[in-house]
Every structure is written in structure tokens, then in C-alpha cells.
């Protein structure tokens, strides 16, 4: 009986962990958009980096760690754009 409870507990934990992982990944961005690094203008980034926590705080144009949301497929077409 103790073995059955352990197996059920492990299976339920794995199921909950997988569900949380996929639900957080699905809601992590904007639908139909992707994060594109290295193309934002100074002060026009969408979110923070390791240097700051807020959008609109980038100090220079085309910083390689700053990103913006662009429609899917657009980032590769932009000079210097890299998908995050």
C-alpha cells in the first residue's frame, strides 16, 4: 500500500509540474510576437535586462541585450536582429 501512494504522489507531482511549465511558457509573451534582440532604439526597449528591470530604459541604439516584441518572422529580416 505504501508503494502505491508513493507512485501516485510522484505521478501527480510530475503532472502538475508539466502543466505549470507549459502554461507559463504559453503565456510568457504576446501571441503572434517574438522577442528580438539588438534592434531597439535607445529608450524604446520592451522590458528589462540584467542591467535594469524596466522597459524604456536602454541607453543606446541596437544594444545586443535589449529587446522588443516583433511579429513572428520579422526579427531575422532586421539587421542585427537575433531571436531571444
PDB file of N, CA, C and O in Angstrom:
ATOM      1  N   UNK A   1       0.823  -1.194   0.000  1.00  0.00           N
ATOM      2  CA  UNK A   1       0.000   0.000   0.000  1.00  0.00           C
ATOM      3  C   UNK A   1       0.867   1.258   0.000  1.00  0.00           C
ATOM      4  O   UNK A   1       0.537   2.238  -0.667  1.00  0.00           O
ATOM      5  N   UNK A   2       1.968   1.234   0.742  1.00  0.00           N
ATOM      6  CA  UNK A   2       2.849   2.376   0.800  1.00  0.00           C
ATOM      7  C   UNK A   2       3.467   2.671  -0.565  1.00  0.00           C
ATOM      8  O   UNK A   2       3.629   3.838  -0.923  1.00  0.00           O
ATOM      9  N   UNK A   3       3.813   1.643  -1.329  1.00  0.00           N
ATOM     10  CA  UNK A   3       4.369   1.799  -2.661  1.00  0.00           C
ATOM     11  C   UNK A   3       3.380   2.497  -3.586  1.00  0.00           C
ATOM     12  O   UNK A   3       3.772   3.381  -4.347  1.00  0.00           O
ATOM     13  N   UNK A   4       2.126   2.122  -3.536  1.00  0.00           N
ATOM     14  CA  UNK A   4       1.101   2.716  -4.399  1.00  0.00           C
ATOM     15  C   UNK A   4       0.943   4.210  -4.117  1.00  0.00           C
ATOM     16  O   UNK A   4       0.801   4.994  -5.056  1.00  0.00           O
ATOM     17  N   UNK A   5       0.962   4.615  -2.873  1.00  0.00           N
ATOM     18  CA  UNK A   5       0.842   6.031  -2.524  1.00  0.00           C
ATOM     19  C   UNK A   5       2.041   6.823  -3.044  1.00  0.00           C
ATOM     20  O   UNK A   5       1.890   7.953  -3.508  1.00  0.00           O
ATOM     21  N   UNK A   6       3.226   6.228  -2.965  1.00  0.00           N
ATOM     22  CA  UNK A   6       4.425   6.898  -3.458  1.00  0.00           C
ATOM     23  C   UNK A   6       4.366   7.091  -4.968  1.00  0.00           C
ATOM     24  O   UNK A   6       4.696   8.163  -5.475  1.00  0.00           O
ATOM     25  N   UNK A   7       3.949   6.058  -5.680  1.00  0.00           N
ATOM     26  CA  UNK A   7       3.860   6.140  -7.135  1.00  0.00           C
ATOM     27  C   UNK A   7       2.817   7.183  -7.538  1.00  0.00           C
ATOM     28  O   UNK A   7       3.063   7.981  -8.443  1.00  0.00           O
ATOM     29  N   UNK A   8       1.684   7.185  -6.894  1.00  0.00           N
ATOM     30  CA  UNK A   8       0.627   8.159  -7.194  1.00  0.00           C
ATOM     31  C   UNK A   8       1.121   9.572  -6.910  1.00  0.00           C
ATOM     32  O   UNK A   8       0.860  10.490  -7.688  1.00  0.00           O
ATOM     33  N   UNK A   9       1.824   9.748  -5.815  1.00  0.00           N
ATOM     34  CA  UNK A   9       2.360  11.063  -5.471  1.00  0.00           C
ATOM     35  C   UNK A   9       3.357  11.548  -6.518  1.00  0.00           C
ATOM     36  O   UNK A   9       3.319  12.713  -6.911  1.00  0.00           O
ATOM     37  N   UNK A  10       4.235  10.683  -6.967  1.00  0.00           N
ATOM     38  CA  UNK A  10       5.227  11.052  -7.985  1.00  0.00           C
ATOM     39  C   UNK A  10       4.546  11.402  -9.304  1.00  0.00           C
ATOM     40  O   UNK A  10       4.905  12.392  -9.943  1.00  0.00           O
ATOM     41  N   UNK A  11       3.585  10.614  -9.708  1.00  0.00           N
ATOM     42  CA  UNK A  11       2.878  10.864 -10.967  1.00  0.00           C
ATOM     43  C   UNK A  11       2.119  12.191 -10.901  1.00  0.00           C
ATOM     44  O   UNK A  11       2.149  12.962 -11.861  1.00  0.00           O
ATOM     45  N   UNK A  12       1.449  12.463  -9.802  1.00  0.00           N
ATOM     46  CA  UNK A  12       0.715  13.719  -9.666  1.00  0.00           C
ATOM     47  C   UNK A  12       1.666  14.916  -9.653  1.00  0.00           C
ATOM     48  O   UNK A  12       1.365  15.947 -10.255  1.00  0.00           O
ATOM     49  N   UNK A  13       2.794  14.794  -8.985  1.00  0.00           N
ATOM     50  CA  UNK A  13       3.776  15.873  -8.962  1.00  0.00           C
ATOM     51  C   UNK A  13       4.299  16.149 -10.369  1.00  0.00           C
ATOM     52  O   UNK A  13       4.417  17.306 -10.773  1.00  0.00           O
ATOM     53  N   UNK A  14       4.609  15.098 -11.110  1.00  0.00           N
ATOM     54  CA  UNK A  14       5.090  15.268 -12.483  1.00  0.00           C
ATOM     55  C   UNK A  14       4.028  15.911 -13.365  1.00  0.00           C
ATOM     56  O   UNK A  14       4.346  16.762 -14.195  1.00  0.00           O
ATOM     57  N   UNK A  15       2.788  15.518 -13.197  1.00  0.00           N
ATOM     58  CA  UNK A  15       1.694  16.075 -13.990  1.00  0.00           C
ATOM     59  C   UNK A  15       1.501  17.563 -13.700  1.00  0.00           C
ATOM     60  O   UNK A  15       1.350  18.363 -14.624  1.00  0.00           O
ATOM     61  N   UNK A  16       1.506  17.926 -12.446  1.00  0.00           N
ATOM     62  CA  UNK A  16       1.344  19.338 -12.069  1.00  0.00           C
ATOM     63  C   UNK A  16       2.529  20.159 -12.569  1.00  0.00           C
ATOM     64  O   UNK A  16       2.335  21.259 -13.087  1.00  0.00           O
ATOM     65  N   UNK A  17       3.748  19.649 -12.424  1.00  0.00           N
ATOM     66  CA  UNK A  17       4.940  20.371 -12.882  1.00  0.00           C
ATOM     67  C   UNK A  17       4.906  20.598 -14.385  1.00  0.00           C
ATOM     68  O   UNK A  17       5.221  21.690 -14.858  1.00  0.00           O
ATOM     69  N   UNK A  18       4.526  19.570 -15.138  1.00  0.00           N
ATOM     70  CA  UNK A  18       4.443  19.697 -16.598  1.00  0.00           C
ATOM     71  C   UNK A  18       3.376  20.693 -16.994  1.00  0.00           C
ATOM     72  O   UNK A  18       3.595  21.501 -17.897  1.00  0.00           O
ATOM     73  N   UNK A  19       2.239  20.657 -16.348  1.00  0.00           N
ATOM     74  CA  UNK A  19       1.162  21.600 -16.645  1.00  0.00           C
ATOM     75  C   UNK A  19       1.593  23.028 -16.376  1.00  0.00           C
ATOM     76  O   UNK A  19       1.329  23.910 -17.194  1.00  0.00           O
ATOM     77  N   UNK A  20       2.245  23.281 -15.256  1.00  0.00           N
ATOM     78  CA  UNK A  20       2.726  24.626 -14.935  1.00  0.00           C
ATOM     79  C   UNK A  20       3.783  25.095 -15.922  1.00  0.00           C
ATOM     80  O   UNK A  20       3.792  26.262 -16.311  1.00  0.00           O
ATOM     81  N   UNK A  21       4.667  24.204 -16.326  1.00  0.00           N
ATOM     82  CA  UNK A  21       5.707  24.560 -17.278  1.00  0.00           C
ATOM     83  C   UNK A  21       5.111  25.007 -18.605  1.00  0.00           C
ATOM     84  O   UNK A  21       5.492  26.049 -19.139  1.00  0.00           O
ATOM     85  N   UNK A  22       4.176  24.224 -19.142  1.00  0.00           N
ATOM     86  CA  UNK A  22       3.586  24.572 -20.429  1.00  0.00           C
ATOM     87  C   UNK A  22       2.669  25.779 -20.340  1.00  0.00           C
ATOM     88  O   UNK A  22       2.605  26.562 -21.287  1.00  0.00           O
ATOM     89  N   UNK A  23       1.963  25.956 -19.245  1.00  0.00           N
ATOM     90  CA  UNK A  23       1.073  27.114 -19.142  1.00  0.00           C
ATOM     91  C   UNK A  23       1.866  28.395 -18.990  1.00  0.00           C
ATOM     92  O   UNK A  23       1.459  29.426 -19.526  1.00  0.00           O
ATOM     93  N   UNK A  24       2.990  28.371 -18.277  1.00  0.00           N
ATOM     94  CA  UNK A  24       3.792  29.582 -18.135  1.00  0.00           C
ATOM     95  C   UNK A  24       4.486  29.921 -19.447  1.00  0.00           C
ATOM     96  O   UNK A  24       4.640  31.100 -19.765  1.00  0.00           O
ATOM     97  N   UNK A  25       4.907  28.925 -20.213  1.00  0.00           N
ATOM     98  CA  UNK A  25       5.549  29.182 -21.494  1.00  0.00           C
ATOM     99  C   UNK A  25       4.547  29.755 -22.495  1.00  0.00           C
ATOM    100  O   UNK A  25       4.901  30.608 -23.309  1.00  0.00           O
ATOM    101  N   UNK A  26       3.322  29.298 -22.437  1.00  0.00           N
ATOM    102  CA  UNK A  26       2.316  29.776 -23.375  1.00  0.00           C
ATOM    103  C   UNK A  26       1.905  31.214 -23.109  1.00  0.00           C
ATOM    104  O   UNK A  26       1.541  31.936 -24.037  1.00  0.00           O
ATOM    105  N   UNK A  27       1.957  31.636 -21.860  1.00  0.00           N
ATOM    106  CA  UNK A  27       1.524  32.990 -21.527  1.00  0.00           C
ATOM    107  C   UNK A  27       2.699  33.949 -21.347  1.00  0.00           C
ATOM    108  O   UNK A  27       2.500  35.094 -20.940  1.00  0.00           O
ATOM    109  N   UNK A  28       3.929  33.496 -21.647  1.00  0.00           N
ATOM    110  CA  UNK A  28       5.119  34.295 -21.378  1.00  0.00           C
ATOM    111  C   UNK A  28       5.282  35.487 -22.305  1.00  0.00           C
ATOM    112  O   UNK A  28       6.002  36.422 -21.954  1.00  0.00           O
ATOM    113  N   UNK A  29       4.671  35.499 -23.433  1.00  0.00           N
ATOM    114  CA  UNK A  29       4.863  36.602 -24.362  1.00  0.00           C
ATOM    115  C   UNK A  29       3.538  37.092 -24.902  1.00  0.00           C
ATOM    116  O   UNK A  29       2.487  36.932 -24.282  1.00  0.00           O
ATOM    117  N   UNK A  30       3.621  37.687 -26.061  1.00  0.00           N
ATOM    118  CA  UNK A  30       2.423  38.155 -26.730  1.00  0.00           C
ATOM    119  C   UNK A  30       2.140  37.207 -27.882  1.00  0.00           C
ATOM    120  O   UNK A  30       3.061  36.857 -28.620  1.00  0.00           O
ATOM    121  N   UNK A  31       0.901  36.783 -28.059  1.00  0.00           N
ATOM    122  CA  UNK A  31       0.578  35.870 -29.154  1.00  0.00           C
ATOM    123  C   UNK A  31       0.946  36.477 -30.507  1.00  0.00           C
ATOM    124  O   UNK A  31       0.639  37.638 -30.779  1.00  0.00           O
ATOM    125  N   UNK A  32       1.602  35.685 -31.346  1.00  0.00           N
ATOM    126  CA  UNK A  32       1.982  36.140 -32.675  1.00  0.00           C
ATOM    127  C   UNK A  32       3.209  37.024 -32.702  1.00  0.00           C
ATOM    128  O   UNK A  32       3.556  37.574 -33.747  1.00  0.00           O
ATOM    129  N   UNK A  33       3.875  37.168 -31.556  1.00  0.00           N
ATOM    130  CA  UNK A  33       5.053  38.031 -31.463  1.00  0.00           C
ATOM    131  C   UNK A  33       6.226  37.225 -30.920  1.00  0.00           C
ATOM    132  O   UNK A  33       6.039  36.195 -30.273  1.00  0.00           O
ATOM    133  N   UNK A  34       7.449  37.712 -31.192  1.00  0.00           N
ATOM    134  CA  UNK A  34       8.642  37.097 -30.636  1.00  0.00           C
ATOM    135  C   UNK A  34       9.578  38.191 -30.139  1.00  0.00           C
ATOM    136  O   UNK A  34       9.511  39.335 -30.590  1.00  0.00           O
ATOM    137  N   UNK A  35      10.450  37.828 -29.206  1.00  0.00           N
ATOM    138  CA  UNK A  35      11.414  38.780 -28.663  1.00  0.00           C
ATOM    139  C   UNK A  35      12.600  38.866 -29.614  1.00  0.00           C
ATOM    140  O   UNK A  35      13.183  37.845 -29.980  1.00  0.00           O
ATOM    141  N   UNK A  36      12.953  40.075 -30.011  1.00  0.00           N
ATOM    142  CA  UNK A  36      14.045  40.298 -30.947  1.00  0.00           C
ATOM    143  C   UNK A  36      15.116  41.162 -30.284  1.00  0.00           C
ATOM    144  O   UNK A  36      14.865  42.309 -29.915  1.00  0.00           O
ATOM    145  N   UNK A  37      16.304  40.598 -30.140  1.00  0.00           N
ATOM    146  CA  UNK A  37      17.430  41.276 -29.504  1.00  0.00           C
ATOM    147  C   UNK A  37      18.205  42.131 -30.494  1.00  0.00           C
ATOM    148  O   UNK A  37      18.314  41.787 -31.671  1.00  0.00           O
ATOM    149  N   UNK A  38      18.739  43.237 -30.016  1.00  0.00           N
ATOM    150  CA  UNK A  38      19.693  44.020 -30.766  1.00  0.00           C
ATOM    151  C   UNK A  38      19.143  44.983 -31.794  1.00  0.00           C
ATOM    152  O   UNK A  38      19.903  45.478 -32.627  1.00  0.00           O
ATOM    153  N   UNK A  39      17.854  45.268 -31.768  1.00  0.00           N
ATOM    154  CA  UNK A  39      17.295  46.165 -32.788  1.00  0.00           C
ATOM    155  C   UNK A  39      16.570  47.375 -32.216  1.00  0.00           C
ATOM    156  O   UNK A  39      16.094  48.217 -32.977  1.00  0.00           O
ATOM    157  N   UNK A  40      16.477  47.481 -30.909  1.00  0.00           N
ATOM    158  CA  UNK A  40      15.706  48.585 -30.327  1.00  0.00           C
ATOM    159  C   UNK A  40      16.515  49.877 -30.296  1.00  0.00           C
ATOM    160  O   UNK A  40      17.743  49.860 -30.200  1.00  0.00           O
ATOM    161  N   UNK A  41      15.818  50.970 -30.378  1.00  0.00           N
ATOM    162  CA  UNK A  41      16.423  52.293 -30.236  1.00  0.00           C
ATOM    163  C   UNK A  41      16.574  52.605 -28.748  1.00  0.00           C
ATOM    164  O   UNK A  41      15.896  52.005 -27.913  1.00  0.00           O
ATOM    165  N   UNK A  42      17.454  53.533 -28.422  1.00  0.00           N
ATOM    166  CA  UNK A  42      17.651  53.939 -27.029  1.00  0.00           C
ATOM    167  C   UNK A  42      16.327  54.394 -26.427  1.00  0.00           C
ATOM    168  O   UNK A  42      15.626  55.223 -27.007  1.00  0.00           O
ATOM    169  N   UNK A  43      15.993  53.852 -25.271  1.00  0.00           N
ATOM    170  CA  UNK A  43      14.768  54.224 -24.582  1.00  0.00           C
ATOM    171  C   UNK A  43      13.501  53.595 -25.136  1.00  0.00           C
ATOM    172  O   UNK A  43      12.400  53.944 -24.710  1.00  0.00           O
ATOM    173  N   UNK A  44      13.641  52.665 -26.089  1.00  0.00           N
ATOM    174  CA  UNK A  44      12.462  52.066 -26.719  1.00  0.00           C
ATOM    175  C   UNK A  44      12.381  50.550 -26.529  1.00  0.00           C
ATOM    176  O   UNK A  44      11.602  49.891 -27.219  1.00  0.00           O
ATOM    177  N   UNK A  45      13.168  49.983 -25.606  1.00  0.00           N
ATOM    178  CA  UNK A  45      13.115  48.545 -25.358  1.00  0.00           C
ATOM    179  C   UNK A  45      11.820  48.171 -24.653  1.00  0.00           C
ATOM    180  O   UNK A  45      11.206  49.001 -23.983  1.00  0.00           O
ATOM    181  N   UNK A  46      11.406  46.904 -24.808  1.00  0.00           N
ATOM    182  CA  UNK A  46      10.138  46.461 -24.228  1.00  0.00           C
ATOM    183  C   UNK A  46      10.237  45.978 -22.788  1.00  0.00           C
ATOM    184  O   UNK A  46       9.235  46.008 -22.074  1.00  0.00           O
ATOM    185  N   UNK A  47      11.398  45.539 -22.339  1.00  0.00           N
ATOM    186  CA  UNK A  47      11.480  45.040 -20.972  1.00  0.00           C
ATOM    187  C   UNK A  47      12.907  45.117 -20.466  1.00  0.00           C
ATOM    188  O   UNK A  47      13.807  45.563 -21.177  1.00  0.00           O
ATOM    189  N   UNK A  48      13.104  44.680 -19.239  1.00  0.00           N
ATOM    190  CA  UNK A  48      14.392  44.804 -18.585  1.00  0.00           C
ATOM    191  C   UNK A  48      15.417  43.776 -19.012  1.00  0.00           C
ATOM    192  O   UNK A  48      15.114  42.831 -19.741  1.00  0.00           O
ATOM    193  N   UNK A  49      16.643  43.982 -18.541  1.00  0.00           N
ATOM    194  CA  UNK A  49      17.762  43.067 -18.756  1.00  0.00           C
ATOM    195  C   UNK A  49      18.451  42.876 -17.409  1.00  0.00           C
ATOM    196  O   UNK A  49      17.885  43.207 -16.367  1.00  0.00           O
ATOM    197  N   UNK A  50      19.658  42.349 -17.428  1.00  0.00           N
ATOM    198  CA  UNK A  50      20.402  42.191 -16.181  1.00  0.00           C
ATOM    199  C   UNK A  50      20.857  43.544 -15.627  1.00  0.00           C
ATOM    200  O   UNK A  50      21.216  43.633 -14.453  1.00  0.00           O
ATOM    201  N   UNK A  51      20.848  44.591 -16.445  1.00  0.00           N
ATOM    202  CA  UNK A  51      21.282  45.926 -16.023  1.00  0.00           C
ATOM    203  C   UNK A  51      20.145  46.784 -15.465  1.00  0.00           C
ATOM    204  O   UNK A  51      20.396  47.699 -14.681  1.00  0.00           O
ATOM    205  N   UNK A  52      18.921  46.507 -15.848  1.00  0.00           N
ATOM    206  CA  UNK A  52      17.755  47.257 -15.368  1.00  0.00           C
ATOM    207  C   UNK A  52      16.510  46.380 -15.478  1.00  0.00           C
ATOM    208  O   UNK A  52      16.533  45.346 -16.147  1.00  0.00           O
ATOM    209  N   UNK A  53      15.429  46.787 -14.827  1.00  0.00           N
ATOM    210  CA  UNK A  53      14.233  45.949 -14.772  1.00  0.00           C
ATOM    211  C   UNK A  53      13.060  46.472 -15.587  1.00  0.00           C
ATOM    212  O   UNK A  53      12.015  45.823 -15.632  1.00  0.00           O
ATOM    213  N   UNK A  54      13.199  47.603 -16.220  1.00  0.00           N
ATOM    214  CA  UNK A  54      12.035  48.205 -16.868  1.00  0.00           C
ATOM    215  C   UNK A  54      12.240  48.461 -18.349  1.00  0.00           C
ATOM    216  O   UNK A  54      13.360  48.656 -18.822  1.00  0.00           O
ATOM    217  N   UNK A  55      11.120  48.455 -19.073  1.00  0.00           N
ATOM    218  CA  UNK A  55      11.142  48.851 -20.464  1.00  0.00           C
ATOM    219  C   UNK A  55      11.412  50.335 -20.575  1.00  0.00           C
ATOM    220  O   UNK A  55      11.136  51.095 -19.647  1.00  0.00           O
ATOM    221  N   UNK A  56      11.957  50.752 -21.721  1.00  0.00           N
ATOM    222  CA  UNK A  56      12.216  52.155 -21.954  1.00  0.00           C
ATOM    223  C   UNK A  56      13.454  52.694 -21.267  1.00  0.00           C
ATOM    224  O   UNK A  56      13.640  53.909 -21.188  1.00  0.00           O
ATOM    225  N   UNK A  57      14.309  51.802 -20.765  1.00  0.00           N
ATOM    226  CA  UNK A  57      15.493  52.271 -20.033  1.00  0.00           C
ATOM    227  C   UNK A  57      16.808  51.985 -20.748  1.00  0.00           C
ATOM    228  O   UNK A  57      17.876  52.201 -20.174  1.00  0.00           O
ATOM    229  N   UNK A  58      16.754  51.506 -21.986  1.00  0.00           N
ATOM    230  CA  UNK A  58      18.010  51.244 -22.703  1.00  0.00           C
ATOM    231  C   UNK A  58      18.728  52.560 -22.967  1.00  0.00           C
ATOM    232  O   UNK A  58      18.094  53.585 -23.223  1.00  0.00           O
ATOM    233  N   UNK A  59      20.038  52.523 -22.904  1.00  0.00           N
ATOM    234  CA  UNK A  59      20.850  53.737 -23.008  1.00  0.00           C
ATOM    235  C   UNK A  59      21.372  54.005 -24.419  1.00  0.00           C
ATOM    236  O   UNK A  59      21.746  55.137 -24.725  1.00  0.00           O
ATOM    237  N   UNK A  60      21.407  52.981 -25.290  1.00  0.00           N
ATOM    238  CA  UNK A  60      21.926  53.196 -26.636  1.00  0.00           C
ATOM    239  C   UNK A  60      21.166  52.367 -27.666  1.00  0.00           C
ATOM    240  O   UNK A  60      20.501  51.388 -27.329  1.00  0.00           O
ATOM    241  N   UNK A  61      21.277  52.774 -28.906  1.00  0.00           N
ATOM    242  CA  UNK A  61      20.638  52.056 -30.006  1.00  0.00           C
ATOM    243  C   UNK A  61      21.295  50.694 -30.221  1.00  0.00           C
ATOM    244  O   UNK A  61      22.503  50.542 -30.041  1.00  0.00           O
ATOM    245  N   UNK A  62      20.498  49.723 -30.603  1.00  0.00           N
ATOM    246  CA  UNK A  62      20.960  48.396 -31.024  1.00  0.00           C
ATOM    247  C   UNK A  62      21.828  47.669 -30.001  1.00  0.00           C
ATOM    248  O   UNK A  62      22.740  46.931 -30.373  1.00  0.00           O
ATOM    249  N   UNK A  63      21.550  47.871 -28.729  1.00  0.00           N
ATOM    250  CA  UNK A  63      22.296  47.145 -27.691  1.00  0.00           C
ATOM    251  C   UNK A  63      21.980  45.655 -27.836  1.00  0.00           C
ATOM    252  O   UNK A  63      20.808  45.296 -27.953  1.00  0.00           O
ATOM    253  N   UNK A  64      22.989  44.779 -27.832  1.00  0.00           N
ATOM    254  CA  UNK A  64      22.757  43.356 -28.091  1.00  0.00           C
ATOM    255  C   UNK A  64      21.910  42.625 -27.053  1.00  0.00           C
ATOM    256  O   UNK A  64      21.405  41.539 -27.339  1.00  0.00           O
ATOM    257  N   UNK A  65      21.738  43.189 -25.851  1.00  0.00           N
ATOM    258  CA  UNK A  65      20.925  42.524 -24.827  1.00  0.00           C
ATOM    259  C   UNK A  65      19.530  43.132 -24.686  1.00  0.00           C
ATOM    260  O   UNK A  65      18.682  42.566 -23.996  1.00  0.00           O
ATOM    261  N   UNK A  66      19.280  44.258 -25.317  1.00  0.00           N
ATOM    262  CA  UNK A  66      17.952  44.882 -25.255  1.00  0.00           C
ATOM    263  C   UNK A  66      17.071  44.257 -26.325  1.00  0.00           C
ATOM    264  O   UNK A  66      17.550  43.891 -27.398  1.00  0.00           O
ATOM    265  N   UNK A  67      15.774  44.134 -26.026  1.00  0.00           N
ATOM    266  CA  UNK A  67      14.883  43.507 -26.995  1.00  0.00           C
ATOM    267  C   UNK A  67      13.549  44.224 -27.086  1.00  0.00           C
ATOM    268  O   UNK A  67      13.168  45.005 -26.214  1.00  0.00           O
ATOM    269  N   UNK A  68      12.852  43.928 -28.179  1.00  0.00           N
ATOM    270  CA  UNK A  68      11.493  44.408 -28.406  1.00  0.00           C
ATOM    271  C   UNK A  68      10.680  43.255 -28.979  1.00  0.00           C
ATOM    272  O   UNK A  68      11.234  42.303 -29.528  1.00  0.00           O
ATOM    273  N   UNK A  69       9.368  43.349 -28.847  1.00  0.00           N
ATOM    274  CA  UNK A  69       8.493  42.376 -29.493  1.00  0.00           C
ATOM    275  C   UNK A  69       8.313  42.775 -30.950  1.00  0.00           C
ATOM    276  O   UNK A  69       8.076  43.944 -31.258  1.00  0.00           O
ATOM    277  N   UNK A  70       8.426  41.798 -31.846  1.00  0.00           N
ATOM    278  CA  UNK A  70       8.158  41.999 -33.269  1.00  0.00           C
ATOM    279  C   UNK A  70       7.284  40.845 -33.740  1.00  0.00           C
ATOM    280  O   UNK A  70       7.267  39.795 -33.098  1.00  0.00           O
ATOM    281  N   UNK A  71       6.557  41.009 -34.841  1.00  0.00           N
ATOM    282  CA  UNK A  71       5.776  39.886 -35.366  1.00  0.00           C
ATOM    283  C   UNK A  71       6.687  38.698 -35.689  1.00  0.00           C
ATOM    284  O   UNK A  71       7.828  38.882 -36.111  1.00  0.00           O
ATOM    285  N   UNK A  72       6.184  37.500 -35.491  1.00  0.00           N
ATOM    286  CA  UNK A  72       6.969  36.293 -35.755  1.00  0.00           C
ATOM    287  C   UNK A  72       7.464  36.316 -37.201  1.00  0.00           C
ATOM    288  O   UNK A  72       6.702  36.582 -38.130  1.00  0.00           O
ATOM    289  N   UNK A  73       8.751  36.032 -37.370  1.00  0.00           N
ATOM    290  CA  UNK A  73       9.377  36.012 -38.682  1.00  0.00           C
ATOM    291  C   UNK A  73      10.027  37.327 -39.074  1.00  0.00           C
ATOM    292  O   UNK A  73      10.765  37.369 -40.058  1.00  0.00           O
ATOM    293  N   UNK A  74       9.779  38.394 -38.341  1.00  0.00           N
ATOM    294  CA  UNK A  74      10.322  39.704 -38.670  1.00  0.00           C
ATOM    295  C   UNK A  74      11.764  39.873 -38.189  1.00  0.00           C
ATOM    296  O   UNK A  74      12.554  40.545 -38.853  1.00  0.00           O
ATOM    297  N   UNK A  75      12.120  39.282 -37.059  1.00  0.00           N
ATOM    298  CA  UNK A  75      13.429  39.513 -36.436  1.00  0.00           C
ATOM    299  C   UNK A  75      14.583  39.140 -37.376  1.00  0.00           C
ATOM    300  O   UNK A  75      15.562  39.879 -37.480  1.00  0.00           O
ATOM    301  N   UNK A  76      14.468  37.998 -38.056  1.00  0.00           N
ATOM    302  CA  UNK A  76      15.549  37.576 -38.943  1.00  0.00           C
ATOM    303  C   UNK A  76      15.751  38.540 -40.098  1.00  0.00           C
ATOM    304  O   UNK A  76      16.828  38.565 -40.693  1.00  0.00           O
ATOM    305  N   UNK A  77      14.745  39.331 -40.428  1.00  0.00           N
ATOM    306  CA  UNK A  77      14.829  40.268 -41.549  1.00  0.00           C
ATOM    307  C   UNK A  77      15.471  41.590 -41.153  1.00  0.00           C
ATOM    308  O   UNK A  77      15.856  42.373 -42.021  1.00  0.00           O
ATOM    309  N   UNK A  78      15.592  41.848 -39.857  1.00  0.00           N
ATOM    310  CA  UNK A  78      16.150  43.102 -39.379  1.00  0.00           C
ATOM    311  C   UNK A  78      17.661  42.974 -39.179  1.00  0.00           C
ATOM    312  O   UNK A  78      18.132  41.968 -38.648  1.00  0.00           O
ATOM    313  N   UNK A  79      18.410  43.969 -39.594  1.00  0.00           N
ATOM    314  CA  UNK A  79      19.865  43.964 -39.439  1.00  0.00           C
ATOM    315  C   UNK A  79      20.221  43.924 -37.954  1.00  0.00           C
ATOM    316  O   UNK A  79      19.798  44.782 -37.180  1.00  0.00           O
ATOM    317  N   UNK A  80      20.997  42.923 -37.574  1.00  0.00           N
ATOM    318  CA  UNK A  80      21.417  42.779 -36.186  1.00  0.00           C
ATOM    319  C   UNK A  80      20.416  42.063 -35.299  1.00  0.00           C
ATOM    320  O   UNK A  80      20.695  41.846 -34.120  1.00  0.00           O
ATOM    321  N   UNK A  81      19.263  41.690 -35.828  1.00  0.00           N
ATOM    322  CA  UNK A  81      18.224  41.047 -35.023  1.00  0.00           C
ATOM    323  C   UNK A  81      18.529  39.596 -34.711  1.00  0.00           C
ATOM    324  O   UNK A  81      18.920  38.831 -35.593  1.00  0.00           O
ATOM    325  N   UNK A  82      18.350  39.219 -33.451  1.00  0.00           N
ATOM    326  CA  UNK A  82      18.524  37.842 -33.001  1.00  0.00           C
ATOM    327  C   UNK A  82      17.344  37.468 -32.141  1.00  0.00           C
ATOM    328  O   UNK A  82      16.957  38.234 -31.258  1.00  0.00           O
ATOM    329  N   UNK A  83      16.767  36.315 -32.376  1.00  0.00           N
ATOM    330  CA  UNK A  83      15.617  35.878 -31.595  1.00  0.00           C
ATOM    331  C   UNK A  83      16.075  35.450 -30.212  1.00  0.00           C
ATOM    332  O   UNK A  83      17.049  34.711 -30.069  1.00  0.00           O
ATOM    333  N   UNK A  84      15.358  35.926 -29.187  1.00  0.00           N
ATOM    334  CA  UNK A  84      15.698  35.583 -27.797  1.00  0.00           C
ATOM    335  C   UNK A  84      15.099  34.249 -27.480  1.00  0.00           C
ATOM    336  O   UNK A  84      15.253  33.753 -26.364  1.00  0.00           O
TER     337      UNK A  84
END
